[in-house]
Amino acid sequence: MGVIVYSLPNCPKCAASKAVLKRHNVPFEEYDVVQDKEKAREMIEKRRSVRPEGSKEVMMPLLDIEGIILEGFNREKIESALKEKGLLK
């Protein structure tokens, strides 16, 4: 399944999230949701799976860590999800 980062160009929180993954040598796929509209729709559907009600706004980035969906940048949550999935060394 792997790790997917849905990001925006020039997004500091997106860059920070990717830096955490790189620091821990976790491979990931990155999708620029401005350039790839299909991946943007996929991102919105994943966001709905964890927050079906309320605002339609997505906090960036959106990370899919082997099925654990995280919005925005939070180093502790990223590392916790990596540990839960056995990806943190």
N, C-alpha and C positions, 0 to 999 in steps of 0.2 A: 504494500500500500504506500508506504513512504511518507515523506514530509512535503507539503506544498505550501508555498507562500504566494498569496495573491497580493500584489503590490501596485503602487502608483509611482510614476517617475518623480524623482526629487523629493521623496517622502522620508523625512528623518526617522520616523518610527519604523518604517519599513526597513531602512538601512540598519537600524539598531537591532531589529529582530533577526535579520540575516546575519549580522555580526555575531550574535549569540550562537546561532547554529554553526557558523564557521569556526568559532572558538572551540566548540565541542566536537569538531570534525563530523558533523551530522550532514550527510548529503541531502539536498532538497531540490525540488523543481520550483521555479519562479515563473509566475505569470503576471504580465503587465496588463491590468484590466482596462487600461485606456486603449491599448493596441488590440487586445483580443476580446471582442464583445461576447463571444461564446463563453470564455472563461469568466467574464464579469457576471454573466447570468448564473453560471455554476457557483460562483462565490456567493451570490445573493441567496441561492437555494440552500447552500450549506449554512449560511447565517440564519435563515429561517428555521433550520432544524434545531438550533439551540436557543433561539429567541423568536418564537413564532408571532408574538403579539407586540404591539408598540411601534416605535419608530422604524422607518424603512432605511434610515441612515446606517451605513456600515462604518464602524471605526476601523481604520487601516493601521497595519495590514490585517488580513485575515489569514490565520495559519490553520492548516489541517495536519495535525501530527498523528498519523495513523488512526484517524477517526475522532480525535479530540480536537474540537474547533475552538480557537481562541481569537478574540477580536482585540485589536490594538496592541501596544507594546507593554509587556509586563515580564521582565526577565525571570522572576520567580515562578510565574505560571508556566512559562515556556520550559524552564528547567524541570519543573515538577512533571509536566506532561512527558518530557523526554525520559525521565526516570521511570515513570509509570509504564512506558512502552519499551523499556530496556535499551534505549538509544543513547543514554548518557553514560560515558565511560569514566 
